[in-house]
Amino acid sequence: MTDKEKEYYKSIKSLLIGRKIKDIYYEELDYKDDLEYWELYPDTHSIDMRVVLKLDNQDLIQIMWDNEFYCYGIGLNRLDELSTIENFKTIKVSDNPNWTALLGEEITEITVFWDIEDAIEYHYKNNRLTNSKKMRITLPQTWELTFNNNQTIWISALELRDKEPTFWADNLTVFFANQGQEKYKLKEAGVHKRIK
């Protein structure tokens, strides 16, 4: 395990394990229409940018796709406040039926599923290929969050539009039912690590 992975697990544990969710927010692109794309599927929410959890200790923790390990893995950090960004909108979704059963419930563990792919890295100079080398890409593709009421949700760096998945996407998808994670084989990632 690399030092970077150790720090990643340490952050997840210190920011989320043992905490209770008070409120949930989604940050979406503002398409200037009335359609909320994250509401297209009843037990699945596909979100453009990030999920923000307001916890029982008043911390705001954002879960987002990022490039800490490789584009697009799942990252997290603490926010000082919810901010408004031009062309984005922040939507409070705490009253959504998928989330209401989880409000006030303790996050007891998070399992991180890492996707591992072999790839070729190309280097160019003046638009000419100068070199290439084999590389192994490892990124945190999916989180499985388990709560003290034995409910489980999955957050994955994938996009669902027209029911076709795009993995390693600049999107997050939250699955509230096991059928969703089974359909897209979220647990079949290369390796996983449980954090309690």
Buried (B, 14 or more C-beta within 10 A) or exposed (E): EEEEBEEBBEBBBEBBBBBBBBBBBBBBEEEEEEEBBBEBBEBBBBBBBBBBBBBEEEBBBBBBBBEBBBBBBBBBBEBEEBEEEEEBBBBEBBEBEBBEEBEEBBBBBBBBBBBEEEEEEEEEEEEEEEEEEEEEBBBBBBBBBBBEEEEBBBBBBBBBEEEEBBBBBBBBBBBBBEEBBEEBEBBEBEEBBEBE
